[in-house]
Amino acid sequence: MAISTRELYEFAIELRQLAYAMPAGHEDPLIRLSERMSWRSQQEGAEDEMRSTRHAGGHGM
């Protein structure tokens, strides 16, 4: 089952919120993971948009 870009972004936000609830010193790895997830969801969203634009507008440049 594939995960949507939006779901990945929402998971990243939830993970970050949980990280801030952790005892001091334990949150850093979770925050880094959250940032990677958020970055990846943004990359996927941009790639999806490029594919949609290319597909809707013809066969590229």
Secondary structure as GFF3:
##gff-version 3
##sequence-region A 1 61
A	DSSP	alpha_helix	5	20	.	.	.	ID=ss1
A	DSSP	alpha_helix	27	56	.	.	.	ID=ss2
###
